[in-house]
Amino acid sequence: MSDRLDTPLRSRRRWLPKRPRNKDAFGKIAEGIARFLGTPRFLLYMTAFCAAWLGWNTLAPEAAQFDPRALNFTLLTLMLSLQASYSAPLILLAQDRQTDRDRVAAEQDRQRSERNLADTEYLAREVAALRLAISEVATRDFLRSELRSLLEELQDDREEERSSAADPG
């Protein structure tokens, strides 16, 4: 077999056609199982299964029992141990996937918070700039007061001119 990249690999004969692999499929299945294992329905099913197992192997004729009470239900113990040995890794895998999703969500929340903070700071600077610009602009009340003071000065000047014109002396 050649290790060179410019030489194609020999085709291998496959027994089954190659299907595209979804790398996330097993994780989704594990989450589904873990989610089911944590439900009251599963506990009810497991209780019914164990009760039926124990009832059959206790009350059925000895020839029909497949896990006799005399052997302390060894097969049931093995079955429950097998179920537990598969459940624990599936639950851990589901928790790891949830942790990854939580980490991604936390990172997105952090980025969103940073953007919101930047937007808020920008808007605060803009409001401050507008306040400074408004304080430099003459307001309507300021103009009115200035015009009143000018009008009063003009009236005072006219009165002085009239009084000086009336007084020749």
DSSP file (Angstrom, degrees, kcal/mol; ACC not computed):
  #  RESIDUE AA STRUCTURE BP1 BP2  ACC     N-H-->O    O-->H-N    N-H-->O    O-->H-N    TCO  KAPPA ALPHA  PHI   PSI    X-CA   Y-CA   Z-CA
    1    1 A M              0   0    0      0, 0.0     2,-0.3     0, 0.0     8,-0.1   0.000 360.0 360.0 360.0 138.5    0.0    0.0    0.0
    2    2 A S        -     0   0    0      6,-0.2     5,-0.0     1,-0.1     0, 0.0  -0.656 360.0-162.4 -90.7 139.7    1.3    3.4   -0.9
    3    3 A D        +     0   0    0     -2,-0.3     2,-0.2     6,-0.0    -1,-0.1   0.336  57.9 113.6 -97.3   5.6    1.6    6.2    1.6
    4    4 A R    >   -     0   0    0      1,-0.1     3,-0.7     4,-0.1    -2,-0.1  -0.514  64.6-141.8 -80.0 146.0    1.9    8.8   -1.1
    5    5 A L  T 3  S+     0   0    0      1,-0.2    -1,-0.1    -2,-0.2    -3,-0.0   0.705  97.6  59.7 -80.3 -19.9   -0.9   11.3   -1.4
    6    6 A D  T 3  S+     0   0    0      2,-0.1    -1,-0.2     1,-0.0    -2,-0.0   0.443  92.7  78.1 -89.3   2.5   -0.8   11.4   -5.2
    7    7 A T  S <  S-     0   0    0     -3,-0.7    -5,-0.0    -5,-0.0     2,-0.0  -0.943  82.8-126.5-112.1 124.9   -1.6    7.6   -5.5
    8    8 A P        -     0   0    0      0, 0.0    -6,-0.2     0, 0.0     2,-0.1  -0.339  27.5-109.4 -68.4 150.1   -5.2    6.5   -5.0
    9    9 A L        -     0   0    0      1,-0.1     2,-0.2    -8,-0.1     3,-0.0  -0.424  37.2 -99.8 -72.6 151.4   -5.9    3.8   -2.5
   10   10 A R        -     0   0    0     -2,-0.1     2,-0.2     1,-0.1    -1,-0.1  -0.495  44.6-106.4 -69.0 142.1   -6.9    0.4   -3.7
   11   11 A S        -     0   0    0     -2,-0.2     2,-0.4    -3,-0.1    -1,-0.1  -0.489  32.8-145.3 -72.4 138.5  -10.6   -0.1   -3.5
   12   12 A R        -     0   0    0     -2,-0.2     2,-0.5    -3,-0.0    -1,-0.0  -0.806  14.2-120.8-103.3 144.7  -11.6   -2.4   -0.7
   13   13 A R        -     0   0    0     -2,-0.4     2,-0.4     2,-0.0     3,-0.1  -0.732  29.9-158.0 -85.6 129.0  -14.5   -4.7   -1.0
   14   14 A R        -     0   0    0     -2,-0.5     4,-0.0     1,-0.1     0, 0.0  -0.840  19.2-149.5-109.8 144.4  -17.2   -4.0    1.6
   15   15 A W  S    S+     0   0    0     -2,-0.4    -1,-0.1     1,-0.2    -2,-0.0   0.869  90.8  31.3 -77.2 -36.9  -19.8   -6.3    2.8
   16   16 A L  S    S-     0   0    0     -3,-0.1    -1,-0.2     3,-0.0     3,-0.0  -0.922  98.2-100.4-118.7 146.6  -22.2   -3.6    3.5
   17   17 A P        -     0   0    0      0, 0.0     2,-0.5     0, 0.0    -2,-0.1  -0.363  44.1-105.9 -64.8 145.2  -22.5   -0.3    1.7
   18   18 A K        -     0   0    0     -4,-0.0    -4,-0.0    -2,-0.0     3,-0.0  -0.583  35.5-159.8 -77.4 123.6  -20.8    2.6    3.4
   19   19 A R        -     0   0    0     -2,-0.5     2,-0.2    -3,-0.0    -3,-0.0  -0.791  29.3-100.8-100.2 145.6  -23.3    5.0    4.9
   20   20 A P        -     0   0    0      0, 0.0     2,-0.4     0, 0.0    -1,-0.0  -0.464  42.7-127.1 -64.4 133.9  -22.4    8.5    5.8
   21   21 A R        -     0   0    0     -2,-0.2     2,-0.8     2,-0.0     3,-0.1  -0.669  10.1-151.2 -89.1 132.9  -21.7    8.7    9.6
   22   22 A N    >>  -     0   0    0     -2,-0.4     3,-1.6     1,-0.1     4,-0.5  -0.900   7.8-161.0 -98.3 108.9  -23.5   11.2   11.7
   23   23 A K  T 34 S+     0   0    0     -2,-0.8     4,-0.4     1,-0.3     3,-0.2   0.730  89.3  50.8 -65.3 -20.9  -21.0   11.7   14.5
   24   24 A D  T 3> S+     0   0    0      1,-0.2     4,-2.1     2,-0.1    -1,-0.3   0.520  85.8  87.8 -93.9  -6.0  -23.7   13.2   16.7
   25   25 A A  H <> S+     0   0    0     -3,-1.6     4,-2.3     1,-0.2     5,-0.2   0.914  87.9  48.2 -63.0 -44.8  -26.2   10.3   16.3
   26   26 A F  H  X S+     0   0    0     -4,-0.5     4,-2.8     1,-0.2    -1,-0.2   0.900 110.9  51.9 -64.3 -39.0  -24.9    8.1   19.1
   27   27 A G  H  > S+     0   0    0     -4,-0.4     4,-2.4     2,-0.2    -1,-0.2   0.897 109.6  49.4 -62.8 -40.0  -24.9   11.1   21.5
   28   28 A K  H  X S+     0   0    0     -4,-2.1     4,-2.2     2,-0.2    -2,-0.2   0.901 111.8  48.5 -66.2 -39.7  -28.5   11.9   20.6
   29   29 A I  H  X S+     0   0    0     -4,-2.3     4,-2.5     2,-0.2    -2,-0.2   0.925 111.0  50.8 -64.4 -43.6  -29.4    8.2   21.2
   30   30 A A  H  X S+     0   0    0     -4,-2.8     4,-2.8     1,-0.2    -2,-0.2   0.899 110.2  49.8 -61.3 -41.0  -27.6    8.3   24.5
   31   31 A E  H  X S+     0   0    0     -4,-2.4     4,-2.7     2,-0.2    -1,-0.2   0.898 109.6  51.5 -64.8 -39.1  -29.4   11.4   25.5
   32   32 A G  H  X S+     0   0    0     -4,-2.2     4,-2.0     2,-0.2    -2,-0.2   0.920 113.0  44.6 -62.8 -43.3  -32.8    9.9   24.6
   33   33 A I  H  X S+     0   0    0     -4,-2.5     4,-2.6     2,-0.2    -2,-0.2   0.935 114.3  48.6 -66.1 -45.8  -32.0    6.8   26.7
   34   34 A A  H  X S+     0   0    0     -4,-2.8     4,-1.0     1,-0.2    -2,-0.2   0.891 110.6  51.6 -62.0 -39.0  -30.7    8.9   29.6
   35   35 A R  H  < S+     0   0    0     -4,-2.7     3,-0.4    -5,-0.2    -1,-0.2   0.902 111.9  46.8 -64.1 -39.6  -33.8   11.1   29.4
   36   36 A F  H >< S+     0   0    0     -4,-2.0     3,-1.7     1,-0.2     6,-0.5   0.874 105.8  59.1 -68.7 -37.4  -36.1    8.0   29.5
   37   37 A L  H 3< S+     0   0    0     -4,-2.6    -1,-0.2     1,-0.3    -2,-0.2   0.746 102.6  55.2 -64.5 -21.5  -34.1    6.4   32.4
   38   38 A G  T 3< S+     0   0    0     -4,-1.0    -1,-0.3    -3,-0.4    -2,-0.2   0.232  90.4  98.9 -95.7  15.5  -34.9    9.5   34.5
   39   39 A T  S <> S-     0   0    0     -3,-1.7     4,-1.6     1,-0.1     3,-0.2  -0.682  77.9-125.5-103.1 156.0  -38.7    9.3   34.1
   40   40 A P  H  > S+     0   0    0      0, 0.0     4,-2.5     0, 0.0     5,-0.2   0.823 111.1  63.4 -62.4 -30.5  -41.4    7.9   36.4
   41   41 A R  H  > S+     0   0    0      2,-0.2     4,-2.8     1,-0.2     5,-0.2   0.926 102.1  48.4 -60.0 -44.9  -42.5    5.7   33.4
   42   42 A F  H  > S+     0   0    0     -6,-0.5     4,-3.1     1,-0.2     5,-0.2   0.927 111.2  50.2 -61.8 -43.9  -39.2    3.9   33.4
   43   43 A L  H  X S+     0   0    0     -4,-1.6     4,-2.3     1,-0.2    -1,-0.2   0.891 111.4  48.9 -61.8 -38.5  -39.3    3.3   37.1
   44   44 A L  H  X S+     0   0    0     -4,-2.5     4,-2.6     2,-0.2    -2,-0.2   0.931 113.2  46.8 -65.7 -45.2  -42.9    2.0   36.8
   45   45 A Y  H  X S+     0   0    0     -4,-2.8     4,-2.7     2,-0.2    -2,-0.2   0.923 113.6  48.2 -61.8 -44.4  -41.7   -0.4   33.9
   46   46 A M  H  X S+     0   0    0     -4,-3.1     4,-2.6     2,-0.2     5,-0.2   0.890 112.4  49.0 -66.1 -38.5  -38.7   -1.5   35.9
   47   47 A T  H  X S+     0   0    0     -4,-2.3     4,-2.7    -5,-0.2    -1,-0.2   0.924 112.7  47.3 -65.3 -44.1  -40.8   -2.2   39.0
   48   48 A A  H  X S+     0   0    0     -4,-2.6     4,-2.6     2,-0.2    -2,-0.2   0.909 112.5  50.4 -63.5 -41.6  -43.4   -4.1   37.0
   49   49 A F  H  X S+     0   0    0     -4,-2.7     4,-2.6     2,-0.2    -2,-0.2   0.942 113.6  44.2 -61.3 -48.3  -40.6   -6.1   35.3
   50   50 A C  H  X S+     0   0    0     -4,-2.6     4,-3.1     2,-0.2     5,-0.3   0.898 113.7  50.7 -65.5 -39.9  -38.9   -7.0   38.6
   51   51 A A  H  X S+     0   0    0     -4,-2.7     4,-2.8    -5,-0.2    -1,-0.2   0.922 112.6  46.3 -63.7 -43.0  -42.3   -7.8   40.2
   52   52 A A  H  X S+     0   0    0     -4,-2.6     4,-2.8     2,-0.2     5,-0.3   0.922 114.1  48.9 -64.9 -42.9  -43.2  -10.1   37.3
   53   53 A W  H  X S+     0   0    0     -4,-2.6     4,-2.5    -5,-0.2    -2,-0.2   0.953 115.9  42.4 -59.6 -51.4  -39.8  -11.7   37.4
   54   54 A L  H  X S+     0   0    0     -4,-3.1     4,-0.9     1,-0.2     5,-0.2   0.902 115.3  50.3 -65.2 -40.5  -39.9  -12.3   41.1
   55   55 A G  H >X S+     0   0    0     -4,-2.8     4,-3.1    -5,-0.3     3,-0.5   0.935 112.7  45.7 -63.3 -46.1  -43.5  -13.4   41.1
   56   56 A W  H 3X S+     0   0    0     -4,-2.8     4,-2.0     1,-0.2    -2,-0.2   0.938 115.3  45.7 -62.5 -47.4  -42.9  -15.9   38.3
   57   57 A N  H 3< S+     0   0    0     -4,-2.5    12,-0.8    -5,-0.3    -1,-0.2   0.563 120.6  40.6 -78.1  -5.9  -39.8  -17.4   39.8
   58   58 A T  H << S+     0   0    0     -4,-0.9    -2,-0.2    -3,-0.5    -1,-0.2   0.792 126.0  28.5-101.5 -43.0  -41.4  -17.6   43.2
   59   59 A L  H  < S+     0   0    0     -4,-3.1    -3,-0.2    -5,-0.2    -2,-0.2   0.694  98.1  91.4 -97.6 -21.3  -44.9  -18.8   42.5
   60   60 A A  S  < S-     0   0    0     -4,-2.0     5,-0.1    -5,-0.5    -4,-0.0  -0.317  92.8 -83.1 -72.2 158.3  -44.5  -20.8   39.3
   61   61 A P    >>  -     0   0    0      0, 0.0     3,-1.5     0, 0.0     4,-0.9  -0.278  43.2-112.5 -57.8 149.4  -43.8  -24.6   39.4
   62   62 A E  T 34 S+     0   0    0      1,-0.3     3,-0.4     2,-0.2    -2,-0.1   0.791 116.6  57.7 -59.0 -30.4  -40.2  -25.3   40.0
   63   63 A A  T 34 S+     0   0    0      1,-0.2    -1,-0.3     3,-0.0    -3,-0.0   0.786 108.0  47.7 -70.4 -26.9  -39.8  -26.8   36.5
   64   64 A A  T <4 S+     0   0    0     -3,-1.5     2,-0.3    -8,-0.1    -1,-0.2   0.561  88.2 103.2 -91.2  -9.7  -41.0  -23.5   34.9
   65   65 A Q     <  -     0   0    0     -4,-0.9    -8,-0.1    -3,-0.4    -9,-0.0  -0.571  44.3-177.2 -76.9 132.4  -38.8  -21.3   36.9
   66   66 A F  S    S+     0   0    0     -2,-0.3    -1,-0.1     1,-0.2     9,-0.1   0.573  84.4  31.6-103.6 -12.4  -35.7  -20.0   35.0
   67   67 A D  S    S-     0   0    0    -14,-0.1    -1,-0.2     7,-0.1     6,-0.1  -0.649  90.5-152.5-139.9  79.4  -34.2  -18.1   37.9
   68   68 A P    > > -     0   0    0      0, 0.0     5,-1.4     0, 0.0     3,-1.1  -0.115  19.6-128.8 -64.5 151.0  -35.1  -20.0   41.0
   69   69 A R  G > 5S+     0   0    0    -12,-0.8     3,-2.1     1,-0.3   -11,-0.1   0.789 105.7  70.1 -64.6 -28.7  -35.4  -18.4   44.4
   70   70 A A  G 3 5S+     0   0    0      1,-0.3    -1,-0.3     2,-0.1     0, 0.0   0.793  99.2  48.6 -62.2 -27.1  -33.1  -21.1   45.8
   71   71 A L  G < 5S-     0   0    0     -3,-1.1     3,-0.4     0, 0.0    -1,-0.3   0.193 120.0-111.1 -97.4  16.5  -30.3  -19.5   43.9
   72   72 A N  T < 5 -     0   0    0     -3,-2.1    -3,-0.2     1,-0.2     5,-0.1   0.820  62.1 -69.6  60.7  35.0  -31.2  -16.0   45.2
   73   73 A F  S  ><S+     0   0    0     -5,-1.4     4,-2.1     1,-0.1    -1,-0.2   0.919  73.6 170.8  52.8  51.7  -32.4  -14.8   41.8
   74   74 A T  H  > S+     0   0    0     -3,-0.4     4,-2.3    -6,-0.4     5,-0.2   0.880  72.4  52.8 -60.7 -41.5  -28.9  -14.7   40.4
   75   75 A L  H  > S+     0   0    0      2,-0.2     4,-2.6     1,-0.2    -1,-0.2   0.894 108.0  50.8 -65.4 -39.8  -30.0  -14.0   36.8
   76   76 A L  H  > S+     0   0    0      2,-0.2     4,-2.7     1,-0.2     5,-0.2   0.922 109.6  51.0 -62.7 -43.1  -32.2  -11.0   37.9
   77   77 A T  H  X S+     0   0    0     -4,-2.1     4,-2.2     1,-0.2    -2,-0.2   0.914 111.4  47.9 -60.4 -42.7  -29.1   -9.6   39.8
   78   78 A L  H  X S+     0   0    0     -4,-2.3     4,-2.4     2,-0.2    -2,-0.2   0.905 111.1  50.9 -65.0 -41.3  -27.0  -10.0   36.6
   79   79 A M  H  X S+     0   0    0     -4,-2.6     4,-2.5     2,-0.2    -2,-0.2   0.927 112.2  45.9 -62.6 -44.9  -29.7   -8.4   34.5
   80   80 A L  H  X S+     0   0    0     -4,-2.7     4,-2.4     2,-0.2    -1,-0.2   0.876 112.2  51.6 -67.6 -36.2  -30.0   -5.4   36.8
   81   81 A S  H  X S+     0   0    0     -4,-2.2     4,-2.5    -5,-0.2    -1,-0.2   0.901 110.4  49.1 -65.0 -40.0  -26.2   -5.1   37.0
   82   82 A L  H  X S+     0   0    0     -4,-2.4     4,-1.5     2,-0.2     5,-0.2   0.922 111.0  49.4 -63.9 -44.5  -26.0   -5.2   33.2
   83   83 A Q  H  X S+     0   0    0     -4,-2.5     4,-2.2     1,-0.2    -2,-0.2   0.913 113.5  46.6 -61.2 -42.5  -28.6   -2.5   32.9
   84   84 A A  H  X S+     0   0    0     -4,-2.4     4,-2.3     1,-0.2    -2,-0.2   0.875 107.8  56.1 -67.6 -37.6  -26.8   -0.3   35.4
   85   85 A S  H  < S+     0   0    0     -4,-2.5    -1,-0.2     1,-0.2    -2,-0.2   0.797 114.8  39.2 -68.4 -26.3  -23.5   -0.8   33.7
   86   86 A Y  H  X S+     0   0    0     -4,-1.5     4,-1.4    -3,-0.2    -1,-0.2   0.795 113.2  55.6 -88.1 -31.2  -24.9    0.5   30.5
   87   87 A S  H  X S+     0   0    0     -4,-2.2     4,-2.7    -5,-0.2     5,-0.2   0.919 100.6  57.6 -67.6 -43.8  -27.0    3.2   32.1
   88   88 A A  H  X S+     0   0    0     -4,-2.3     4,-2.3     1,-0.2     5,-0.2   0.926 109.2  42.4 -58.9 -50.2  -24.2    4.9   33.9
   89   89 A P  H  > S+     0   0    0      0, 0.0     4,-2.6     0, 0.0    -1,-0.2   0.883 114.3  52.4 -65.7 -34.5  -22.0    5.7   30.9
   90   90 A L  H  X S+     0   0    0     -4,-1.4     4,-2.4     2,-0.2    -2,-0.2   0.911 110.7  47.3 -65.9 -40.1  -25.0    6.7   28.8
   91   91 A I  H  X S+     0   0    0     -4,-2.7     4,-2.4     2,-0.2    -1,-0.2   0.905 112.4  49.6 -66.2 -40.5  -26.0    9.1   31.5
   92   92 A L  H  X S+     0   0    0     -4,-2.3     4,-2.5    -5,-0.2    -2,-0.2   0.904 110.4  50.4 -64.4 -40.7  -22.5   10.5   31.8
   93   93 A L  H  X S+     0   0    0     -4,-2.6     4,-2.3     2,-0.2    -2,-0.2   0.923 110.9  48.9 -62.3 -43.9  -22.3   10.9   28.0
   94   94 A A  H  X S+     0   0    0     -4,-2.4     4,-2.3     1,-0.2    -2,-0.2   0.897 111.2  50.3 -62.9 -39.3  -25.6   12.8   28.1
   95   95 A Q  H  X S+     0   0    0     -4,-2.4     4,-2.6     2,-0.2    -2,-0.2   0.890 109.1  51.6 -65.7 -38.8  -24.3   15.0   30.9
   96   96 A D  H  X S+     0   0    0     -4,-2.5     4,-2.3     2,-0.2    -2,-0.2   0.915 110.4  48.4 -63.5 -42.2  -21.2   15.8   29.0
   97   97 A R  H  X S+     0   0    0     -4,-2.3     4,-2.4     2,-0.2    -2,-0.2   0.904 111.9  49.4 -64.4 -40.0  -23.2   16.8   26.0
   98   98 A Q  H  X S+     0   0    0     -4,-2.3     4,-2.7     2,-0.2    -2,-0.2   0.894 109.3  52.5 -65.6 -38.8  -25.4   19.0   28.2
   99   99 A T  H  X S+     0   0    0     -4,-2.6     4,-2.5     2,-0.2    -2,-0.2   0.908 109.0  50.1 -61.9 -42.0  -22.3   20.5   29.7
  100  100 A D  H  X S+     0   0    0     -4,-2.3     4,-2.4     2,-0.2    -2,-0.2   0.920 111.5  47.9 -62.3 -43.6  -21.0   21.3   26.2
  101  101 A R  H  X S+     0   0    0     -4,-2.4     4,-2.6     1,-0.2    -2,-0.2   0.909 112.1  49.7 -63.7 -40.8  -24.3   22.9   25.3
  102  102 A D  H  X S+     0   0    0     -4,-2.7     4,-2.7     2,-0.2    -2,-0.2   0.891 109.7  51.7 -63.8 -39.1  -24.3   24.9   28.5
  103  103 A R  H  X S+     0   0    0     -4,-2.5     4,-2.2     2,-0.2    -2,-0.2   0.920 111.5  46.5 -63.8 -43.5  -20.7   26.1   27.8
  104  104 A V  H  X S+     0   0    0     -4,-2.4     4,-2.5     2,-0.2    -2,-0.2   0.921 113.4  49.1 -64.6 -43.5  -21.7   27.2   24.3
  105  105 A A  H  X S+     0   0    0     -4,-2.6     4,-2.5     1,-0.2    -2,-0.2   0.897 110.9  50.2 -63.4 -40.0  -24.8   29.0   25.7
  106  106 A A  H  X S+     0   0    0     -4,-2.7     4,-2.5     2,-0.2    -1,-0.2   0.898 110.5  49.8 -65.2 -39.7  -22.7   30.7   28.4
  107  107 A E  H  X S+     0   0    0     -4,-2.2     4,-2.5     2,-0.2    -2,-0.2   0.915 111.7  48.1 -64.8 -42.5  -20.2   31.9   25.8
  108  108 A Q  H  X S+     0   0    0     -4,-2.5     4,-2.5     2,-0.2    -2,-0.2   0.895 111.8  50.1 -64.8 -38.8  -23.0   33.2   23.6
  109  109 A D  H  X S+     0   0    0     -4,-2.5     4,-2.6     2,-0.2    -2,-0.2   0.903 110.3  50.2 -63.7 -41.2  -24.5   35.0   26.7
  110  110 A R  H  X S+     0   0    0     -4,-2.5     4,-2.4     2,-0.2    -2,-0.2   0.928 112.0  46.9 -63.1 -44.7  -21.1   36.5   27.5
  111  111 A Q  H  X S+     0   0    0     -4,-2.5     4,-2.4     2,-0.2    -2,-0.2   0.903 112.5  49.9 -63.6 -41.0  -20.6   37.7   23.9
  112  112 A R  H  X S+     0   0    0     -4,-2.5     4,-2.6     1,-0.2    -1,-0.2   0.903 110.6  50.4 -63.8 -40.6  -24.2   39.2   23.9
  113  113 A S  H  X S+     0   0    0     -4,-2.6     4,-2.6     2,-0.2    -2,-0.2   0.896 109.5  50.6 -64.6 -39.9  -23.5   40.9   27.3
  114  114 A E  H  X S+     0   0    0     -4,-2.4     4,-2.5     2,-0.2    -2,-0.2   0.913 111.6  47.9 -63.6 -41.9  -20.3   42.4   25.9
  115  115 A R  H  X S+     0   0    0     -4,-2.4     4,-2.7     2,-0.2    -2,-0.2   0.919 112.4  49.1 -64.6 -42.5  -22.1   43.7   22.8
  116  116 A N  H  X S+     0   0    0     -4,-2.6     4,-2.7     2,-0.2    -2,-0.2   0.907 111.6  49.3 -63.2 -41.0  -24.9   45.1   25.0
  117  117 A L  H  X S+     0   0    0     -4,-2.6     4,-2.7     2,-0.2    -2,-0.2   0.922 111.9  48.3 -63.0 -44.1  -22.3   46.8   27.3
  118  118 A A  H  X S+     0   0    0     -4,-2.5     4,-2.4     2,-0.2    -2,-0.2   0.913 113.0  48.0 -63.2 -42.2  -20.5   48.3   24.3
  119  119 A D  H  X S+     0   0    0     -4,-2.7     4,-2.7     2,-0.2    -2,-0.2   0.912 112.3  49.3 -63.6 -42.2  -23.8   49.5   22.9
  120  120 A T  H  X S+     0   0    0     -4,-2.7     4,-2.5     2,-0.2    -2,-0.2   0.915 111.5  48.2 -64.8 -43.0  -24.8   51.0   26.2
  121  121 A E  H  X S+     0   0    0     -4,-2.7     4,-2.3     2,-0.2    -1,-0.2   0.904 111.8  50.5 -63.4 -40.6  -21.4   52.8   26.6
  122  122 A Y  H  X S+     0   0    0     -4,-2.4     4,-2.4     1,-0.2    -2,-0.2   0.937 111.9  47.0 -62.0 -46.4  -21.7   54.1   23.0
  123  123 A L  H  X S+     0   0    0     -4,-2.7     4,-2.7     1,-0.2    -2,-0.2   0.884 110.2  53.0 -64.6 -37.6  -25.2   55.4   23.7
  124  124 A A  H  X S+     0   0    0     -4,-2.5     4,-2.4     2,-0.2    -1,-0.2   0.913 110.0  48.3 -63.1 -41.7  -24.0   57.0   27.0
  125  125 A R  H  X S+     0   0    0     -4,-2.3     4,-2.4     2,-0.2    -2,-0.2   0.903 111.8  49.9 -63.8 -40.2  -21.2   58.8   25.1
  126  126 A E  H  X S+     0   0    0     -4,-2.4     4,-2.4     2,-0.2    -2,-0.2   0.917 111.0  48.5 -65.4 -42.7  -23.7   60.0   22.5
  127  127 A V  H  X S+     0   0    0     -4,-2.7     4,-2.4     2,-0.2    -1,-0.2   0.906 111.7  50.2 -63.1 -41.4  -26.1   61.3   25.2
  128  128 A A  H  X S+     0   0    0     -4,-2.4     4,-2.3     2,-0.2    -2,-0.2   0.909 110.6  49.6 -62.9 -41.5  -23.2   63.1   26.9
  129  129 A A  H  X S+     0   0    0     -4,-2.4     4,-2.5     1,-0.2    -2,-0.2   0.896 110.7  50.1 -64.6 -39.3  -22.2   64.6   23.6
  130  130 A L  H  X S+     0   0    0     -4,-2.4     4,-2.7     2,-0.2    -2,-0.2   0.897 109.0  51.9 -65.8 -39.5  -25.7   65.8   23.0
  131  131 A R  H  X S+     0   0    0     -4,-2.4     4,-2.1     2,-0.2    -2,-0.2   0.913 111.4  47.1 -63.2 -41.5  -25.9   67.3   26.4
  132  132 A L  H  X S+     0   0    0     -4,-2.3     4,-1.1     1,-0.2    -2,-0.2   0.918 113.2  48.6 -64.7 -42.2  -22.7   69.2   25.9
  133  133 A A  H  X S+     0   0    0     -4,-2.5     4,-0.9     1,-0.2     3,-0.3   0.890 111.5  49.8 -65.8 -38.3  -23.9   70.4   22.5
  134  134 A I  H  < S+     0   0    0     -4,-2.7     3,-0.5     1,-0.2    -1,-0.2   0.868 105.6  56.3 -68.9 -36.2  -27.3   71.5   23.9
  135  135 A S  H  < S+     0   0    0     -4,-2.1    -1,-0.2     1,-0.2    -2,-0.2   0.780 108.4  48.5 -68.1 -23.5  -25.7   73.4   26.7
  136  136 A E  H  < S+     0   0    0     -4,-1.1     2,-0.3    -3,-0.3    -1,-0.2   0.660  97.5  85.1 -86.1 -18.5  -23.7   75.4   24.1
  137  137 A V  S  < S-     0   0    0     -4,-0.9     2,-0.4    -3,-0.5     0, 0.0  -0.627  90.1-110.0 -86.2 141.8  -26.8   76.1   22.0
  138  138 A A        -     0   0    0     -2,-0.3     2,-0.1     4,-0.1    -2,-0.1  -0.565  35.9-145.7 -72.0 126.3  -28.9   79.1   22.9
  139  139 A T     >  -     0   0    0     -2,-0.4     4,-2.4    -4,-0.1     5,-0.2  -0.415  23.8-106.3 -88.0 168.9  -32.2   77.9   24.2
  140  140 A R  H  > S+     0   0    0      1,-0.2     4,-2.4     2,-0.2     5,-0.2   0.893 120.3  49.6 -62.3 -42.9  -35.5   79.6   23.8
  141  141 A D  H  > S+     0   0    0      2,-0.2     4,-2.4     1,-0.2    -1,-0.2   0.893 109.9  51.2 -65.4 -39.3  -35.6   80.9   27.4
  142  142 A F  H  > S+     0   0    0      2,-0.2     4,-2.3     1,-0.2    -2,-0.2   0.932 111.1  48.1 -62.9 -44.4  -32.1   82.3   27.1
  143  143 A L  H  X S+     0   0    0     -4,-2.4     4,-2.9     1,-0.2    -2,-0.2   0.909 111.0  51.1 -62.9 -42.3  -33.0   84.1   23.8
  144  144 A R  H  X S+     0   0    0     -4,-2.4     4,-2.6     1,-0.2    -1,-0.2   0.922 110.8  48.0 -60.7 -44.7  -36.2   85.5   25.4
  145  145 A S  H  X S+     0   0    0     -4,-2.4     4,-2.3     2,-0.2    -1,-0.2   0.904 113.3  47.9 -65.4 -39.1  -34.3   86.8   28.4
  146  146 A E  H  X S+     0   0    0     -4,-2.3     4,-2.4     2,-0.2    -2,-0.2   0.921 112.3  48.9 -65.8 -43.0  -31.6   88.4   26.2
  147  147 A L  H  X S+     0   0    0     -4,-2.9     4,-2.7     2,-0.2    -2,-0.2   0.895 111.2  50.7 -64.8 -38.4  -34.3   90.0   24.0
  148  148 A R  H  X S+     0   0    0     -4,-2.6     4,-2.7     2,-0.2    -1,-0.2   0.924 110.6  48.4 -62.9 -44.3  -36.1   91.3   27.1
  149  149 A S  H  X S+     0   0    0     -4,-2.3     4,-2.2     2,-0.2    -2,-0.2   0.904 113.3  47.8 -65.4 -38.0  -32.9   92.8   28.5
  150  150 A L  H  X S+     0   0    0     -4,-2.4     4,-2.7     2,-0.2    -2,-0.2   0.912 111.6  50.6 -65.8 -41.1  -32.1   94.4   25.0
  151  151 A L  H  X S+     0   0    0     -4,-2.7     4,-2.6     1,-0.2    -2,-0.2   0.906 110.2  49.5 -62.8 -41.2  -35.7   95.7   24.8
  152  152 A E  H  X S+     0   0    0     -4,-2.7     4,-2.6     2,-0.2    -1,-0.2   0.904 110.8  50.1 -63.8 -41.1  -35.3   97.2   28.3
  153  153 A E  H  X S+     0   0    0     -4,-2.2     4,-2.6     2,-0.2    -2,-0.2   0.909 111.5  48.7 -63.5 -41.4  -32.0   98.8   27.3
  154  154 A L  H  X S+     0   0    0     -4,-2.7     4,-2.6     2,-0.2    -2,-0.2   0.918 112.0  48.6 -64.6 -42.4  -33.6  100.3   24.2
  155  155 A Q  H  X S+     0   0    0     -4,-2.6     4,-2.3     1,-0.2    -2,-0.2   0.913 112.0  49.2 -64.1 -40.4  -36.5  101.6   26.2
  156  156 A D  H  X S+     0   0    0     -4,-2.6     4,-2.1     2,-0.2    -2,-0.2   0.914 111.1  49.9 -62.8 -42.7  -34.2  103.1   28.7
  157  157 A D  H  X S+     0   0    0     -4,-2.6     4,-2.4     2,-0.2    -2,-0.2   0.908 111.3  49.0 -63.6 -42.3  -32.1  104.8   25.9
  158  158 A R  H  X S+     0   0    0     -4,-2.6     4,-2.8     1,-0.2     5,-0.2   0.900 110.5  50.5 -64.0 -41.7  -35.3  106.2   24.3
  159  159 A E  H  X S+     0   0    0     -4,-2.3     4,-2.7     2,-0.2    -1,-0.2   0.896 110.9  49.1 -64.7 -38.0  -36.4  107.6   27.6
  160  160 A E  H  X S+     0   0    0     -4,-2.1     4,-2.6     2,-0.2    -2,-0.2   0.907 111.8  49.1 -65.6 -40.9  -33.0  109.2   28.2
  161  161 A E  H  X S+     0   0    0     -4,-2.4     4,-2.2     2,-0.2    -2,-0.2   0.910 113.4  46.7 -65.2 -40.8  -33.1  110.7   24.7
  162  162 A R  H  X S+     0   0    0     -4,-2.8     4,-2.4     2,-0.2     5,-0.2   0.923 114.2  46.7 -66.4 -43.7  -36.6  112.0   25.3
  163  163 A S  H  X S+     0   0    0     -4,-2.7     4,-1.3    -5,-0.2    -2,-0.2   0.878 114.3  47.3 -68.8 -34.0  -35.7  113.4   28.6
  164  164 A S  H  < S+     0   0    0     -4,-2.6    -1,-0.2     2,-0.2    -2,-0.2   0.828 113.5  48.7 -74.4 -30.1  -32.5  115.0   27.2
  165  165 A A  H  < S+     0   0    0     -4,-2.2    -2,-0.2     1,-0.2    -1,-0.2   0.836 112.0  48.6 -74.2 -35.2  -34.5  116.4   24.3
  166  166 A A  H  < S+     0   0    0     -4,-2.4    -2,-0.2    -5,-0.2    -1,-0.2   0.784 105.2  64.9 -75.4 -27.5  -37.2  117.9   26.6
  167  167 A D     <  +     0   0    0     -4,-1.3    -1,-0.2    -5,-0.2    -4,-0.0  -0.837  62.9 179.0 -96.7  99.6  -34.5  119.4   28.8
  168  168 A P              0   0    0      0, 0.0    -1,-0.1     0, 0.0    -4,-0.1   0.632 360.0 360.0 -77.8  -9.0  -32.7  122.0   26.8
  169  169 A G              0   0    0     -3,-0.1    -5,-0.0     0, 0.0    -3,-0.0   0.368 360.0 360.0 -99.4 360.0  -30.6  122.9   29.4
